[in-house]
Amino acid sequence: MALHQNIGRKLFWINTFKVGIPFFIVVVIFSLLFNSASDIFSGNFDVVAETHFTNKKWVRFFLGKIVISIMYGMYTSNKKMK
């Protein structure tokens, strides 16, 4: 089936979120470790929060990861539902 046909199916969206949510979690953890590993392992969580989450930085931090996760989930679900 084509993507435009799968979008209307409930099973497609269930599969999309089953794939997308774990992918999102892995991407967030990898991103935090890649950008702030030394602060995380030394216990400087205030620095990590200041770097990534304060003053609405959390929107930029999460928005791209959410979009990428949904797109990956849709791609994977569409490929498996053919």
N, CA, C and O of each residue as an XYZ file, in Angstrom:
328
protein
N       0.834     -1.187      0.000
C       0.000      0.000      0.000
C       0.873      1.243      0.000
O       1.999      1.233      0.496
N       0.347      2.281     -0.549
C       1.061      3.546     -0.580
C       0.880      4.276      0.747
O      -0.033      3.978      1.517
N       1.753      5.223      0.993
C       1.707      5.984      2.235
C       0.372      6.693      2.411
O      -0.190      6.683      3.506
N      -0.141      7.303      1.359
C      -1.404      8.025      1.491
C      -2.576      7.093      1.814
O      -3.570      7.539      2.386
N      -2.480      5.826      1.463
C      -3.519      4.878      1.829
C      -3.341      4.411      3.275
O      -4.325      4.188      3.980
N      -2.107      4.265      3.713
C      -1.842      3.804      5.077
C      -2.150      4.861      6.126
O      -2.501      4.515      7.254
N      -2.029      6.127      5.788
C      -2.242      7.194      6.759
C      -3.646      7.124      7.358
O      -3.830      7.479      8.522
N      -4.611      6.689      6.610
C      -5.978      6.601      7.094
C      -6.264      5.387      7.970
O      -7.361      5.268      8.516
N      -5.314      4.504      8.110
C      -5.529      3.281      8.886
C      -5.063      3.461     10.325
O      -4.002      4.034     10.577
N      -5.860      2.971     11.262
C      -5.534      3.073     12.681
C      -4.287      2.253     13.027
O      -3.456      2.687     13.824
N      -4.165      1.078     12.432
C      -3.019      0.215     12.694
C      -1.707      0.877     12.286
O      -0.681      0.670     12.933
N      -1.732      1.664     11.228
C      -0.539      2.379     10.784
C      -0.050      3.328     11.871
O       1.146      3.369     12.159
N      -0.949      4.084     12.474
C      -0.551      5.056     13.503
C      -0.126      4.366     14.792
O       0.770      4.848     15.486
N      -0.750      3.257     15.114
C      -0.318      2.493     16.293
C       1.106      1.999     16.085
O       1.945      2.122     16.978
N       1.382      1.442     14.911
C       2.733      0.972     14.610
C       3.732      2.122     14.542
O       4.881      1.978     14.960
N       3.293      3.265     14.015
C       4.166      4.435     13.937
C       4.619      4.854     15.327
O       5.802      5.125     15.532
N       3.708      4.912     16.276
C       4.077      5.335     17.621
C       4.820      4.236     18.391
O       5.630      4.535     19.269
N       4.550      2.973     18.067
C       5.320      1.882     18.681
C       6.786      1.947     18.269
O       7.665      1.580     19.047
N       7.048      2.401     17.080
C       8.422      2.536     16.597
C       8.992      3.903     16.992
O      10.149      4.003     17.402
N       8.183      4.942     16.869
C       8.656      6.304     17.070
C       9.005      6.653     18.499
O       9.978      7.371     18.729
N       8.244      6.170     19.469
C       8.496      6.526     20.867
C       9.814      5.941     21.382
O      10.599      6.679     21.977
N      10.089      4.660     21.181
C      11.416      4.169     21.606
C      12.567      4.849     20.857
O      13.621      5.112     21.437
N      12.361      5.131     19.577
C      13.388      5.828     18.809
C      13.625      7.220     19.388
O      14.772      7.657     19.489
N      12.573      7.913     19.763
C      12.675      9.241     20.374
C      13.482      9.173     21.671
O      14.357     10.007     21.902
N      13.196      8.199     22.500
C      13.910      8.052     23.774
C      15.398      7.805     23.534
O      16.246      8.395     24.204
N      15.708      6.942     22.587
C      17.113      6.646     22.285
C      17.812      7.896     21.745
O      18.950      8.174     22.122
N      17.155      8.640     20.882
C      17.758      9.844     20.307
C      17.993     10.894     21.385
O      19.033     11.551     21.383
N      17.048     11.063     22.304
C      17.218     12.040     23.386
C      18.397     11.649     24.270
O      19.232     12.491     24.600
N      18.469     10.389     24.650
C      19.573      9.936     25.507
C      20.909     10.086     24.783
O      21.877     10.575     25.366
N      20.968      9.674     23.528
C      22.205      9.811     22.760
C      22.607     11.270     22.614
O      23.786     11.603     22.734
N      21.645     12.139     22.357
C      21.932     13.561     22.194
C      22.465     14.176     23.485
O      23.420     14.952     23.461
N      21.851     13.832     24.598
C      22.333     14.343     25.882
C      23.733     13.829     26.188
O      24.588     14.588     26.645
N      23.969     12.560     25.941
C      25.296     12.001     26.199
C      26.345     12.580     25.253
O      27.473     12.840     25.672
N      25.998     12.783     24.007
C      26.943     13.298     23.026
C      27.320     14.748     23.332
O      28.483     15.131     23.202
N      26.341     15.548     23.736
C      26.587     16.974     23.952
C      27.025     17.317     25.364
O      27.706     18.324     25.555
N      26.663     16.521     26.360
C      26.934     16.883     27.746
C      27.373     15.696     28.592
O      27.037     15.631     29.775
N      28.095     14.780     28.028
C      28.477     13.570     28.758
C      29.304     13.886     29.992
O      29.078     13.299     31.050
N      30.248     14.794     29.878
C      31.104     15.094     31.030
C      30.304     15.697     32.177
O      30.558     15.383     33.340
N      29.341     16.560     31.863
C      28.503     17.147     32.912
C      27.570     16.112     33.529
O      27.323     16.143     34.735
N      27.053     15.203     32.718
C      26.146     14.176     33.236
C      26.891     13.221     34.155
O      26.421     12.915     35.251
N      28.051     12.752     33.713
C      28.788     11.783     34.510
C      29.423     12.392     35.753
O      29.691     11.679     36.721
N      29.669     13.708     35.741
C      30.214     14.354     36.934
C      29.113     14.830     37.872
O      29.401     15.310     38.969
N      27.859     14.704     37.458
C      26.731     15.069     38.321
C      26.355     16.535     38.262
O      25.642     17.012     39.145
N      26.805     17.266     37.260
C      26.461     18.683     37.102
C      25.159     18.823     36.318
O      25.157     19.301     35.183
N      24.069     18.408     36.924
C      22.787     18.429     36.228
C      22.256     19.839     36.055
O      21.442     20.086     35.164
N      22.703     20.772     36.893
C      22.311     22.170     36.717
C      22.877     22.726     35.415
O      22.209     23.493     34.722
N      24.095     22.345     35.085
C      24.713     22.790     33.835
C      23.996     22.167     32.642
O      23.775     22.836     31.633
N      23.637     20.912     32.752
C      22.894     20.238     31.675
C      21.540     20.911     31.477
O      21.122     21.154     30.345
N      20.865     21.207     32.563
C      19.566     21.882     32.474
C      19.715     23.268     31.863
O      18.906     23.667     31.026
N      20.736     23.999     32.274
C      20.973     25.338     31.728
C      21.301     25.274     30.236
O      20.856     26.119     29.459
N      22.063     24.291     29.854
C      22.486     24.173     28.460
C      21.339     23.779     27.539
O      21.237     24.297     26.427
N      20.487     22.882     27.978
C      19.496     22.306     27.066
C      18.039     22.696     27.342
O      17.224     22.659     26.420
N      17.688     23.063     28.564
C      16.268     23.132     28.894
C      15.748     24.468     29.396
O      14.546     24.707     29.280
N      16.565     25.352     29.944
C      16.050     26.600     30.501
C      15.810     27.629     29.406
O      16.350     27.526     28.305
N      14.989     28.622     29.731
C      14.672     29.724     28.807
C      14.143     29.230     27.466
O      14.553     29.710     26.409
N      13.248     28.286     27.521
C      12.587     27.693     26.350
C      13.547     27.018     25.376
O      13.213     26.845     24.204
N      14.725     26.636     25.840
C      15.642     25.855     25.003
C      15.115     24.438     24.817
O      15.489     23.759     23.861
N      14.247     23.985     25.727
C      13.702     22.645     25.640
C      12.855     22.474     24.380
O      12.763     21.372     23.840
N      12.228     23.577     23.904
C      11.415     23.483     22.693
C      12.296     23.107     21.502
O      11.962     22.205     20.733
N      13.408     23.796     21.359
C      14.328     23.498     20.262
C      14.947     22.112     20.433
O      15.157     21.391     19.458
N      15.236     21.750     21.681
C      15.853     20.450     21.949
C      14.929     19.303     21.549
O      15.369     18.336     20.927
N      13.652     19.410     21.905
C      12.723     18.303     21.664
C      12.028     18.346     20.308
O      11.694     17.290     19.772
N      11.800     19.507     19.741
C      10.992     19.614     18.524
C      11.596     18.836     17.355
O      10.892     18.075     16.692
N      12.858     19.016     17.104
C      13.489     18.288     16.004
C      13.483     16.787     16.218
O      13.301     16.012     15.280
N      13.683     16.388     17.462
C      13.706     14.962     17.771
C      12.317     14.343     17.622
O      12.195     13.193     17.200
N      11.286     15.084     17.961
C       9.915     14.592     17.796
C       9.594     14.424     16.314
O       9.036     13.407     15.902
N       9.951     15.427     15.519
C       9.672     15.366     14.076
C      10.418     14.197     13.434
O       9.836     13.438     12.659
N      11.692     14.054     13.752
C      12.491     12.959     13.192
C      11.932     11.606     13.628
O      11.881     10.673     12.827
N      11.515     11.488     14.887
C      10.983     10.221     15.398
C       9.680      9.842     14.711
O       9.467      8.674     14.385
N       8.811     10.813     14.491
C       7.547     10.531     13.801
C       7.812     10.146     12.348
O       7.199      9.218     11.821
N       8.724     10.862     11.711
C       9.046     10.528     10.321
C       9.658      9.130     10.208
O       9.320      8.375      9.296
N      10.552      8.786     11.129
C      11.147      7.448     11.116
C      10.081      6.381     11.390
O      10.072      5.333     10.745
N       9.190      6.646     12.339
C       8.115      5.705     12.633
C       7.189      5.509     11.450
O       6.763      4.390     11.165
N       6.875      6.607     10.755
C       6.018      6.507      9.575
C       6.710      5.733      8.461
O       6.092      4.895      7.804
N       7.979      6.009      8.252
C       8.729      5.305      7.201
C       8.786      3.803      7.495
O       8.525      2.980      6.618
N       9.127      3.463      8.729
C       9.241      2.053      9.099
C       7.891      1.348      9.036
O       7.800      0.229      8.531
N       6.859      1.985      9.537
C       5.521      1.374      9.514
C       5.024      1.204      8.099
O       4.446      0.169      7.765
N       5.237      2.197      7.265
C       4.789      2.098      5.875
C       5.527      0.980      5.152
O       4.938      0.251      4.354
N       6.806      0.850      5.435
C       7.598     -0.191      4.772
C       7.137     -1.588      5.203
O       7.115     -2.507      4.384
N       6.767     -1.758      6.484
C       6.352     -3.062      6.985
C       4.925     -3.416      6.588
O       4.575     -4.596      6.561
N       4.097     -2.429      6.281
C       2.694     -2.693      5.972
C       2.451     -2.959      4.492
O       1.299     -3.090      4.080
N       3.482     -3.040      3.695
C       3.289     -3.303      2.256
C       2.959     -4.734      1.998
O       2.766     -5.125      0.847
